[in-house]
Amino acid sequence: MSLPPGFLDELRTRTSLSQVVGRKVMWDMRKSNQGKGDMWAPCPFHHEKTASFHVDDKQGFYYCFGCHAKGDAISFIRETENVGFMEAVEILARESGMQMPARDPKAQEKADRRSQLAEVMEQAVQFYKLQLKTAAAAEARDYLARRGLGAEALDRWDIGFASDNRRNVIGHLTGKNVPEQTIIDAGLAARPDDGGPSYDRFRGRIIFPIRDAQGRAIALGGRAMDPNARAKYLNSPETELFDKGRSLYNQGPARTAAGKGQPLIVAEGYMDVIALSEAGFGATVAPLGTAITEDQLQLLWRIHPEPIIALDGDTAGLRAAMRLIDLALPMLSPDHALRFCLLPEGKDPDDLLRADGAGAMQALLDEAKPLVSLLWQRETEGKVLDSPERRAALDKSLRAALGRIADQSLRSHYADEIRRLRSELFNPPRKEGQRREWRKQAVVPLSGTKSSFLVAGGNSAEERLREAVILATLITHPALLPQFEGELERLEFSDPEYRAIATALIRHGTDADDLRAVMAEKGLGASLEKLFAQRHVRIAPGVRDTQDAEKATMCVAMELAKLSARRGFQREVAEAMHDMDAVADEGLTWRLSQAADARNRAERSQTEDRAHYDLGDNGAQINRDERTAFEQLLDRIDYSKGRRTRR
């Protein structure tokens, strides 16, 4: 089966070789540089301990310096899975979300056709290069010289010129036995609707060849020399060779430069790319005069994980950046990011380089903003947010934008940054002269309060105290262990000594006549002394009364419930505050209120009507049935006394 033209190129573009290889090897992260796609591992094809197997994720090739195995993603699948070429292609296509094409008996014919068109395009490029040296191109040469391009640069970029002659390139190519229809199919010429003679598509323009990642000429871009021309820039139409939305100007050389560590820059036009590359920024591409498409964005990330979008400092440039935000948000991931370099107003990269040099451009690139900053700027710039309704509208639009980010972790970090920016906008820090002066005298705590266990222990002291009461009660009443063993094993102790006591309690508690002696043998004697030495532990009902198992049961159950509710509330708060959509959301308030209610119910310790115990005035728990009987007895006594008095 033959594959249609361009299928394998697109498959390789969509496939990350490091991900394919990563299923079979363990990367040596000390030697690898993931950000640059430079990965090392022990070779999967021969036994070794050193990381001699190298994967260049940018270029899409691997090589082993030990056994000299080399290839791309397709060959790696073939070798490791022991499958044929087409089976390997099917595996990669399935993983990349590409549908395998139906069997096409004319696939080879189409491939030959593309090769023919590419040859015709290359002949046209060379013809236009020669035309740039003619007298008719004097004005074009002067313009290019003013833009700082000398003879070597013109030759390096294969820049040419198309005269005003309507059949200049047609005449040249037909003279080399190229059929006129092939010239039209390559996008070099067009035939009018009225059936008249065909004419050159590019006339009176400077010509910029557009090449694919392999360096083949696939299209042309032309800049008009006439300032009154209908279109300043003109690209080839889409052909069997050229798909404008899936191509980048200077893609091949930029990929090579990015592989050597240069940042990937995305400029707007041909001259910007050429100027930046000539100034030392070789990893520069352009989207061919159109807004960046989804396919082009994937191509950019294939070259570099964090391209820098360098746009002209005008309204159109800023508008293009804002449109790109909406395209990129659903595609972002921890490995796929964007930064934005906004140039001074009225200047493009070429203007800046000629005026201020490469250092000024580098300074702007170093200060490139992350996408989240531009998102915030778009949603807030020029808006008056002086009412609750307007602030709510801002929150709604921000939530909608964050909701489009597919990666959960990244969405959470975006929400964190939006909250920070929102806080700075609505709650700016007070200036030195705006500090409040409190007239009321601060309340000074008593010395006994300051030195108490709960104050000294901070927020975790209460939890440690409840853990201590649970352990002390179960040690005092080891017969209760089977009832609470599961909860005790799952309990997250804040003190390592408590965890050690709990482990010994679970293993030996029900089998030991003298549990304290067993724990002393385990080296926990001192820990037990510290545990029972706490005053709050000694007065706990389950510890103080060594004979009342029912009271001890209730004590342990109550403390476990309070711990669970408290920690559940803390987890709910943490999760809600880091929720990816947590930007002034009413759902956040509901979640926190529900968690607070659950905590409060648990900390009321079952004192509602359905409880078996009531809380006395002195803080002790009183059996409700006993209390009721006691009150009835007092009523009878009072009644009897009253009768005697009347007699």
C-alpha positions as CSV (number, residue, x, y, z in Angstrom):
1,M,0.0,0.0,0.0
2,S,1.3,3.4,-0.9
3,L,0.6,6.4,1.3
4,P,-0.6,9.8,0.0
5,P,1.9,12.6,-0.4
6,G,2.6,14.4,2.8
7,F,1.1,11.8,5.1
8,L,4.4,10.6,6.5
9,D,5.6,14.2,6.9
10,E,2.5,15.1,8.9
11,L,2.8,11.9,11.0
12,R,6.4,12.7,11.9
13,T,5.3,16.3,12.7
14,R,2.6,15.1,15.1
15,T,4.7,12.4,16.7
16,S,7.0,13.1,19.7
17,L,9.9,10.7,19.3
18,S,10.9,11.1,23.0
19,Q,7.4,9.9,24.0
20,V,7.6,6.9,21.7
21,V,11.0,5.9,22.9
22,G,10.2,6.8,26.5
23,R,7.9,3.7,26.7
24,K,10.9,1.5,26.2
25,V,13.7,3.2,28.1
26,M,14.5,4.9,31.4
27,W,15.8,8.4,30.7
28,D,19.0,9.6,32.4
29,M,17.7,12.9,33.6
30,R,21.2,14.1,34.8
31,K,22.4,13.9,31.2
32,S,19.1,14.8,29.4
33,N,17.8,18.3,28.7
34,Q,14.1,17.9,28.3
35,G,13.4,21.5,27.5
36,K,15.6,21.2,24.4
37,G,14.4,17.8,23.4
38,D,17.9,16.4,24.0
39,M,17.3,13.0,25.8
40,W,19.7,10.2,26.8
41,A,19.1,6.7,28.0
42,P,20.7,3.2,28.0
43,C,20.2,1.7,24.6
44,P,17.1,-0.6,24.2
45,F,18.8,-2.5,21.4
46,H,21.8,-3.8,23.3
47,H,22.6,-4.4,27.0
48,E,24.5,-1.6,28.6
49,K,24.5,0.4,31.8
50,T,25.6,3.8,30.4
51,A,23.3,6.3,28.7
52,S,24.7,6.1,25.1
53,F,21.4,6.2,23.3
54,H,20.6,9.7,22.2
55,V,17.2,11.1,21.0
56,D,16.9,14.4,19.3
57,D,13.3,15.3,19.7
58,K,13.6,18.4,17.6
59,Q,15.0,16.6,14.6
60,G,13.0,13.4,15.2
61,F,16.0,11.0,15.1
62,Y,17.8,8.7,17.5
63,Y,21.3,7.3,17.5
64,C,23.2,4.9,19.7
65,F,26.9,5.6,20.2
66,G,27.4,2.0,21.3
67,C,25.7,-0.2,18.7
68,H,25.2,2.6,16.1
69,A,21.4,2.0,15.8
70,K,19.7,5.0,14.3
71,G,16.4,6.0,12.8
72,D,13.1,7.8,13.4
73,A,9.9,7.0,15.2
74,I,8.8,4.6,12.5
75,S,12.0,2.6,12.5
76,F,12.0,2.5,16.3
77,I,8.5,1.0,16.3
78,R,9.6,-1.5,13.7
79,E,12.6,-2.6,15.6
80,T,11.1,-2.7,19.1
81,E,7.7,-4.1,18.2
82,N,8.9,-6.5,15.4
83,V,6.4,-5.2,12.9
84,G,6.6,-4.1,9.3
85,F,6.7,-0.6,7.9
86,M,2.9,-0.2,7.4
87,E,2.1,-1.7,10.8
88,A,4.5,0.8,12.4
89,V,2.8,3.6,10.5
90,E,-0.6,2.4,11.7
91,I,0.5,2.3,15.3
92,L,1.9,5.8,15.2
93,A,-1.1,7.1,13.3
94,R,-3.5,5.6,15.9
95,E,-1.5,7.2,18.7
96,S,-1.4,10.6,17.0
97,G,-5.1,10.7,16.2
98,M,-4.5,10.4,12.4
99,Q,-6.8,8.2,10.3
100,M,-5.0,5.8,8.0
101,P,-5.8,6.7,4.4
102,A,-7.8,4.2,2.3
103,R,-5.8,2.2,-0.2
104,D,-5.0,4.4,-3.1
105,P,-3.6,2.7,-6.2
106,K,-2.6,6.1,-7.5
107,A,-0.6,7.1,-4.5
108,Q,2.7,6.7,-6.2
109,E,1.5,8.7,-9.1
110,K,0.5,11.5,-6.8
111,A,4.0,11.4,-5.1
112,D,5.6,11.6,-8.5
113,R,3.4,14.5,-9.3
114,R,4.4,16.4,-6.2
115,S,8.1,15.8,-7.0
116,Q,7.4,17.2,-10.5
117,L,5.8,20.3,-9.1
118,A,8.6,20.8,-6.6
119,E,11.1,20.7,-9.5
120,V,9.1,23.3,-11.4
121,M,9.0,25.5,-8.4
122,E,12.8,25.3,-7.9
123,Q,13.3,26.2,-11.6
124,A,11.1,29.3,-11.0
125,V,13.0,30.3,-7.9
126,Q,16.3,30.2,-9.8
127,F,14.8,32.2,-12.7
128,Y,13.5,34.9,-10.3
129,K,17.0,35.1,-8.6
130,L,18.5,35.9,-12.0
131,Q,15.9,38.5,-12.7
132,L,16.9,40.4,-9.6
133,K,20.2,41.1,-11.3
134,T,18.7,42.7,-14.4
135,A,18.2,46.4,-15.1
136,A,14.4,46.0,-14.5
137,A,15.1,45.1,-10.9
138,A,17.2,48.2,-10.0
139,E,14.4,49.7,-7.8
140,A,14.0,46.3,-6.0
141,R,17.7,46.1,-5.4
142,D,17.8,49.6,-4.0
143,Y,14.9,48.8,-1.7
144,L,16.6,45.6,-0.4
145,A,19.8,47.5,0.1
146,R,18.0,50.1,2.2
147,R,16.6,47.2,4.3
148,G,20.2,46.1,5.0
149,L,20.4,43.1,2.7
150,G,23.7,42.7,0.8
151,A,24.5,40.3,-2.1
152,E,25.4,37.4,0.3
153,A,22.1,37.7,2.2
154,L,20.1,37.9,-1.0
155,D,21.8,34.7,-2.3
156,R,21.4,33.0,1.1
157,W,17.6,33.6,1.1
158,D,17.2,33.0,-2.7
159,I,15.4,36.3,-3.0
160,G,14.3,37.1,-6.6
161,F,12.3,39.5,-8.7
162,A,9.3,39.2,-11.0
163,S,9.0,41.9,-13.7
164,D,5.8,43.4,-15.0
165,N,5.8,41.1,-18.0
166,R,2.6,39.0,-17.9
167,R,4.2,35.9,-19.3
168,N,7.8,36.1,-18.1
169,V,8.0,32.9,-16.0
170,I,5.6,31.1,-18.3
171,G,7.8,31.8,-21.3
172,H,10.9,30.7,-19.4
173,L,9.5,27.4,-18.1
174,T,7.7,26.4,-21.3
175,G,11.0,27.0,-23.1
176,K,12.4,24.2,-20.8
177,N,9.6,21.9,-21.9
178,V,7.4,22.4,-18.8
179,P,3.7,22.0,-19.8
180,E,1.8,25.3,-19.2
181,Q,-0.8,23.4,-17.1
182,T,1.9,22.2,-14.8
183,I,3.0,25.8,-14.3
184,I,-0.5,26.7,-13.4
185,D,-0.9,23.7,-11.1
186,A,2.3,24.8,-9.3
187,G,0.6,28.2,-8.5
188,L,3.0,30.2,-10.7
189,A,0.5,31.2,-13.3
190,A,-3.3,31.6,-13.6
191,R,-5.8,31.4,-16.4
192,P,-8.5,34.1,-16.6
193,D,-12.2,33.2,-16.4
194,D,-12.9,34.4,-19.9
195,G,-10.6,31.7,-21.3
196,G,-7.9,34.1,-22.4
197,P,-4.2,33.3,-22.3
198,S,-2.7,32.4,-19.0
199,Y,-0.5,35.0,-17.1
200,D,2.2,35.1,-14.5
201,R,0.7,35.3,-11.0
202,F,3.6,37.3,-9.6
203,R,4.4,40.6,-11.4
204,G,6.3,43.7,-10.3
205,R,7.2,42.0,-7.0
206,I,10.2,41.0,-4.9
207,I,10.1,37.2,-4.6
208,F,10.6,35.2,-1.4
209,P,10.7,31.4,-1.8
210,I,8.7,29.4,0.7
211,R,10.3,26.0,1.6
212,D,9.0,23.0,3.6
213,A,10.9,21.4,6.5
214,Q,13.0,19.4,4.0
215,G,14.0,22.5,2.1
216,R,11.9,21.9,-1.0
217,A,10.4,25.0,-2.7
218,I,6.7,24.7,-2.3
219,A,5.4,28.2,-2.8
220,L,6.3,31.9,-3.3
221,G,5.7,35.1,-1.5
222,G,5.8,38.4,-3.3
223,R,6.1,42.0,-2.1
224,A,4.7,44.6,-4.5
225,M,7.0,47.4,-5.6
226,D,4.1,49.6,-6.5
227,P,2.8,51.4,-3.3
228,N,-0.7,51.5,-4.9
229,A,-0.9,47.7,-5.6
230,R,-4.0,46.0,-4.5
231,A,-2.1,43.7,-2.1
232,K,1.2,44.6,-0.6
233,Y,2.1,40.9,-0.1
234,L,0.9,38.1,-2.2
235,N,1.3,34.3,-1.5
236,S,1.0,31.4,-3.8
237,P,-2.5,29.8,-3.9
238,E,-2.9,26.5,-2.2
239,T,-1.7,23.7,-4.4
240,E,-0.9,20.0,-4.2
241,L,2.4,21.2,-2.7
242,F,1.4,24.1,-0.6
243,D,-1.1,24.2,2.4
244,K,-0.8,27.7,3.8
245,G,-2.3,26.8,7.2
246,R,0.2,24.0,7.7
247,S,3.4,25.8,6.6
248,L,5.9,28.2,8.2
249,Y,8.3,30.5,6.5
250,N,12.0,29.4,7.3
251,Q,10.8,26.3,9.1
252,G,13.8,24.0,8.3
253,P,16.6,26.4,9.3
254,A,14.7,27.6,12.4
255,R,14.3,24.1,13.6
256,T,18.0,23.5,13.3
257,A,18.8,26.7,15.2
258,A,16.3,25.9,17.9
259,G,17.9,22.5,18.3
260,K,21.1,24.3,19.1
261,G,19.5,26.2,22.0
262,Q,18.2,29.4,20.4
263,P,14.7,30.6,21.4
264,L,12.0,30.2,18.7
265,I,10.7,33.6,17.6
266,V,7.5,34.0,15.6
267,A,7.5,37.2,13.5
268,E,4.8,38.5,11.1
269,G,6.5,38.7,7.7
270,Y,9.3,37.6,5.5
271,M,11.5,40.7,6.0
272,D,11.1,40.3,9.8
273,V,12.3,36.7,9.6
274,I,15.2,37.6,7.4
275,A,16.3,40.6,9.5
276,L,16.1,38.6,12.7
277,S,18.0,35.7,11.3
278,E,20.7,37.9,9.8
279,A,21.1,39.6,13.2
280,G,21.8,36.2,14.9
281,F,18.2,35.1,15.8
282,G,18.3,32.1,13.5
283,A,15.3,30.3,15.0
284,T,12.7,32.6,13.5
285,V,9.6,31.7,11.5
286,A,6.5,33.5,10.1
287,P,3.0,32.2,9.5
288,L,2.8,33.5,5.9
289,G,0.8,36.6,6.4
290,T,-2.2,34.8,8.1
291,A,-3.3,34.5,11.6
292,I,-1.6,31.5,13.3
293,T,-3.6,28.3,12.8
294,E,-4.0,25.3,15.1
295,D,-1.7,23.2,12.8
296,Q,0.9,26.0,12.7
297,L,0.8,26.2,16.5
298,Q,1.4,22.5,16.7
299,L,4.4,22.9,14.3
300,L,5.8,25.6,16.5
301,W,5.6,23.4,19.6
302,R,7.2,20.6,17.7
303,I,10.2,22.9,17.2
304,H,10.3,24.5,20.7
305,P,8.1,24.1,23.9
306,E,7.8,27.8,24.4
307,P,7.8,30.0,21.3
308,I,8.0,33.7,21.6
309,I,5.4,35.6,19.6
310,A,7.1,38.8,18.4
311,L,4.4,41.1,17.1
312,D,4.5,44.6,15.7
313,G,3.8,47.3,18.2
314,D,0.6,48.5,16.6
315,T,-3.1,47.8,17.0
316,A,-3.1,45.0,14.5
317,G,-0.2,43.3,16.2
318,L,-1.9,43.5,19.6
319,R,-5.2,42.3,18.1
320,A,-3.4,39.3,16.5
321,A,-1.9,38.4,19.9
322,M,-5.3,38.5,21.6
323,R,-6.8,36.2,18.9
324,L,-4.0,33.8,19.4
325,I,-4.9,33.5,23.2
326,D,-8.2,32.0,22.4
327,L,-6.7,29.5,19.9
328,A,-3.9,28.5,22.3
329,L,-5.8,28.1,25.6
330,P,-7.3,24.7,24.9
331,M,-4.0,23.4,23.6
332,L,-1.8,24.5,26.5
333,S,0.0,22.0,28.6
334,P,3.0,22.0,31.0
335,D,5.2,21.2,27.9
336,H,3.4,23.6,25.5
337,A,3.5,27.3,26.4
338,L,3.7,30.7,24.7
339,R,5.3,34.0,25.5
340,F,4.6,37.4,23.9
341,C,7.1,40.0,22.9
342,L,5.3,43.3,22.1
343,L,7.5,45.7,20.2
344,P,7.5,49.5,20.7
345,E,4.6,51.2,19.0
346,G,5.1,51.8,15.3
347,K,8.1,49.4,15.0
348,D,8.6,45.9,13.6
349,P,11.6,43.7,14.4
350,D,13.4,45.0,11.2
351,D,12.9,48.6,12.3
352,L,14.1,47.9,15.8
353,L,17.2,46.1,14.7
354,R,18.3,48.8,12.2
355,A,17.7,51.5,14.8
356,D,18.9,50.0,18.0
357,G,20.7,46.8,17.2
358,A,20.4,43.1,18.3
359,G,20.9,44.0,21.9
360,A,17.7,45.9,22.1
361,M,15.8,43.0,20.5
362,Q,17.4,40.6,22.9
363,A,16.3,42.8,25.8
364,L,12.7,42.7,24.6
365,L,12.8,38.9,24.1
366,D,14.1,38.5,27.7
367,E,11.1,40.5,29.0
368,A,8.6,38.5,27.0
369,K,5.3,38.1,28.8
370,P,3.6,34.8,29.6
371,L,0.2,34.1,28.1
372,V,-1.5,34.6,31.4
373,S,-0.3,38.2,31.6
374,L,-1.7,39.0,28.2
375,L,-5.0,37.3,29.0
376,W,-5.3,39.5,32.1
377,Q,-4.4,42.6,30.1
378,R,-7.1,41.7,27.5
379,E,-9.8,41.2,30.1
380,T,-9.0,44.4,32.1
381,E,-7.4,47.0,29.9
382,G,-9.6,50.0,29.3
383,K,-12.4,48.7,31.6
384,V,-13.9,50.5,34.6
385,L,-14.4,48.0,37.4
386,D,-16.1,50.3,39.9
387,S,-19.2,48.2,40.7
388,P,-20.0,44.7,41.9
389,E,-21.7,44.0,38.6
390,R,-18.7,44.9,36.5
391,R,-16.4,42.9,38.7
392,A,-18.7,40.0,38.5
393,A,-18.6,40.3,34.7
394,L,-14.8,40.2,34.8
395,D,-14.9,37.1,37.0
396,K,-17.3,35.4,34.6
397,S,-15.1,36.1,31.6
398,L,-12.0,34.9,33.4
399,R,-13.7,31.7,34.5
400,A,-14.8,31.1,31.0
401,A,-11.2,31.5,29.7
402,L,-9.7,29.3,32.4
403,G,-12.3,26.7,31.8
404,R,-10.9,26.2,28.3
405,I,-7.6,25.0,29.6
406,A,-7.7,21.2,29.3
407,D,-4.8,20.3,31.6
408,Q,-6.0,20.3,35.2
409,S,-2.7,21.2,36.8
410,L,-2.0,24.0,34.5
411,R,-5.6,25.3,34.9
412,S,-5.0,25.4,38.7
413,H,-1.8,27.4,38.3
414,Y,-3.5,29.9,35.9
415,A,-6.2,30.4,38.5
416,D,-3.6,31.0,41.2
417,E,-2.0,33.7,39.0
418,I,-5.3,35.3,38.1
419,R,-6.2,35.5,41.9
420,R,-2.9,37.2,42.5
421,L,-3.5,39.8,39.8
422,R,-7.1,40.3,40.9
423,S,-6.0,40.9,44.5
424,E,-3.4,43.5,43.3
425,L,-6.1,45.2,41.3
426,F,-8.9,45.3,43.9
427,N,-6.8,45.2,47.1
428,P,-3.6,47.1,46.5
429,P,-1.1,47.2,49.4
430,R,-1.5,50.3,51.6
431,K,1.1,53.0,51.2
432,E,3.2,54.1,54.1
433,G,1.1,57.1,54.9
434,Q,-2.2,55.1,54.7
435,R,-1.6,52.7,57.6
436,R,-4.3,52.6,60.2
437,E,-3.5,53.9,63.6
438,W,-5.4,51.9,66.2
439,R,-6.5,54.0,69.2
440,K,-7.6,51.1,71.3
441,Q,-5.1,49.6,73.6
442,A,-4.1,46.0,72.6
443,V,-5.3,43.3,75.0
444,V,-2.3,41.8,76.7
445,P,-2.7,38.0,77.4
446,L,-2.0,36.7,80.8
447,S,1.3,34.9,81.4
448,G,-0.5,31.6,82.1
449,T,-2.4,31.9,78.8
450,K,0.7,32.7,76.8
451,S,2.5,29.6,78.1
452,S,-0.4,27.2,77.8
453,F,-0.1,24.1,75.7
454,L,-2.7,25.1,73.1
455,V,-1.3,28.5,72.5
456,A,2.3,27.4,72.4
457,G,1.5,24.5,70.1
458,G,-0.2,26.6,67.4
459,N,-3.0,25.3,65.1
460,S,-1.9,21.7,65.3
461,A,-1.9,21.5,69.1
462,E,-5.6,20.7,69.2
463,E,-5.2,17.8,66.8
464,R,-2.3,16.4,68.7
465,L,-4.3,16.6,71.9
466,R,-7.2,14.7,70.4
467,E,-4.8,12.1,69.2
468,A,-3.3,11.8,72.7
469,V,-6.8,11.3,74.3
470,I,-7.7,8.6,71.8
471,L,-4.4,6.7,72.5
472,A,-4.6,7.1,76.2
473,T,-8.2,6.0,76.4
474,L,-7.5,2.8,74.3
475,I,-4.5,2.0,76.4
476,T,-6.6,2.4,79.5
477,H,-9.4,0.3,77.9
478,P,-7.6,-2.2,75.6
479,A,-10.8,-4.2,75.2
480,L,-12.2,-1.5,73.0
481,L,-9.4,-2.0,70.4
482,P,-11.3,-4.4,68.1
483,Q,-14.1,-1.8,67.8
484,F,-11.7,1.1,66.7
485,E,-8.8,-0.8,65.2
486,G,-9.6,0.1,61.6
487,E,-10.0,3.8,62.3
488,L,-6.9,3.8,64.4
489,E,-4.9,2.3,61.6
490,R,-6.1,4.9,59.1
491,L,-5.6,7.8,61.4
492,E,-2.9,10.3,60.2
493,F,-0.9,11.1,63.4
494,S,0.8,14.4,63.5
495,D,3.5,13.1,66.0
496,P,5.8,10.2,65.0
497,E,5.8,9.0,68.6
498,Y,2.0,8.7,68.6
499,R,2.2,6.7,65.4
500,A,4.7,4.3,67.0
501,I,2.4,3.9,70.1
502,A,-0.6,3.3,67.8
503,T,1.3,0.6,65.8
504,A,2.3,-1.2,69.0
505,L,-1.3,-0.9,70.3
506,I,-2.7,-2.5,67.2
507,R,-0.2,-5.4,67.2
508,H,-0.1,-6.2,70.9
509,G,-3.0,-4.5,72.6
510,T,-5.6,-7.2,72.8
511,D,-3.1,-10.0,73.5
512,A,-1.2,-8.3,76.3
513,D,-2.2,-8.5,80.0
514,D,0.0,-5.6,80.8
515,L,0.1,-3.3,77.8
516,R,2.4,-0.7,79.4
517,A,5.0,-3.4,80.0
518,V,4.9,-4.5,76.4
519,M,5.3,-1.0,75.2
520,A,8.2,-0.4,77.6
521,E,9.9,-3.4,76.0
522,K,9.4,-1.8,72.6
523,G,11.2,1.3,73.8
524,L,8.0,3.4,74.2
525,G,8.1,3.8,78.0
526,A,9.2,7.4,77.9
527,S,6.7,8.2,75.1
528,L,3.9,6.7,77.3
529,E,5.0,8.8,80.3
530,K,4.9,12.0,78.2
531,L,1.5,11.0,76.8
532,F,-0.2,10.5,80.2
533,A,1.7,13.4,81.8
534,Q,-0.5,15.9,79.8
535,R,-3.1,17.4,82.1
536,H,-5.8,17.5,79.3
537,V,-5.2,13.7,78.8
538,R,-5.5,12.9,82.5
539,I,-8.9,14.6,82.9
540,A,-10.3,13.0,79.8
541,P,-13.4,10.9,80.8
542,G,-12.1,7.8,79.1
543,V,-8.8,8.0,81.0
544,R,-10.0,9.2,84.3
545,D,-12.7,6.5,84.8
546,T,-10.9,3.2,84.3
547,Q,-14.0,1.1,84.9
548,D,-16.6,2.8,82.6
549,A,-16.2,1.2,79.2
550,E,-19.3,2.9,77.8
551,K,-18.0,6.3,78.6
552,A,-14.6,5.4,77.2
553,T,-16.3,4.2,74.0
554,M,-18.1,7.4,73.6
555,C,-14.9,9.4,74.3
556,V,-12.9,7.7,71.5
557,A,-15.7,7.9,69.0
558,M,-16.2,11.6,69.7
559,E,-12.6,12.5,69.4
560,L,-12.2,10.5,66.1
561,A,-15.3,12.2,64.7
562,K,-13.9,15.7,65.6
563,L,-10.5,14.9,64.1
564,S,-12.1,13.6,60.9
565,A,-14.4,16.6,60.6
566,R,-11.6,19.1,61.3
567,R,-9.2,17.6,58.8
568,G,-11.9,17.1,56.2
569,F,-12.7,20.8,56.5
570,Q,-9.0,21.7,56.1
571,R,-8.7,19.6,53.0
572,E,-11.9,21.0,51.5
573,V,-10.6,24.6,52.1
574,A,-7.3,23.7,50.5
575,E,-8.9,22.0,47.5
576,A,-11.4,24.8,47.0
577,M,-8.8,27.6,47.1
578,H,-6.7,25.8,44.6
579,D,-9.7,24.8,42.4
580,M,-8.9,25.6,38.8
581,D,-12.1,27.7,38.4
582,A,-11.9,29.3,41.8
583,V,-12.1,32.9,40.8
584,A,-14.8,34.5,42.9
585,D,-17.1,31.5,42.3
586,E,-20.4,31.1,44.2
587,G,-19.8,27.3,44.2
588,L,-16.7,27.9,46.3
589,T,-18.8,29.6,49.0
590,W,-21.2,26.7,49.0
591,R,-18.5,24.1,49.4
592,L,-16.9,26.0,52.2
593,S,-20.2,26.5,54.0
594,Q,-21.0,22.8,53.7
595,A,-17.6,21.8,55.1
596,A,-17.9,24.2,58.0
597,D,-21.4,22.9,58.8
598,A,-20.0,19.3,58.9
599,R,-17.2,20.4,61.2
600,N,-19.5,22.2,63.5
601,R,-21.9,19.3,63.8
602,A,-19.1,17.0,64.7
603,E,-17.6,19.4,67.3
604,R,-21.0,19.7,68.9
605,S,-20.2,16.2,70.1
606,Q,-23.7,14.7,69.6
607,T,-25.4,17.2,72.0
608,E,-28.5,17.4,69.8
609,D,-31.7,15.8,71.0
610,R,-30.9,12.3,69.6
611,A,-27.8,12.0,71.9
612,H,-27.7,9.7,74.9
613,Y,-25.8,12.2,77.0
614,D,-26.2,15.9,78.0
615,L,-23.5,18.3,79.0
616,G,-23.6,19.4,82.6
617,D,-22.9,22.9,83.9
618,N,-19.5,21.7,85.0
619,G,-18.6,20.3,81.6
620,A,-19.2,16.7,82.5
621,Q,-21.4,14.4,80.5
622,I,-24.5,13.1,82.2
623,N,-26.5,10.1,81.1
624,R,-29.8,11.6,79.9
625,D,-32.0,8.8,81.3
626,E,-30.3,9.2,84.7
627,R,-30.7,12.9,84.6
628,T,-34.4,12.6,83.7
629,A,-35.0,10.2,86.6
630,F,-33.1,12.4,89.0
631,E,-35.2,15.5,88.0
632,Q,-38.4,13.5,88.4
633,L,-37.2,12.4,91.9
634,L,-36.6,16.1,92.8
635,D,-40.0,17.0,91.6
636,R,-41.6,14.4,93.8
637,I,-39.5,15.6,96.8
638,D,-40.6,19.1,96.2
639,Y,-44.3,18.0,95.9
640,S,-44.1,16.0,99.2
641,K,-42.5,18.9,101.0
642,G,-45.2,21.2,99.8
643,R,-48.0,18.8,101.1
644,R,-46.3,18.7,104.6
645,T,-46.1,22.4,104.7
646,R,-49.8,22.9,104.0
647,R,-50.7,20.4,106.7
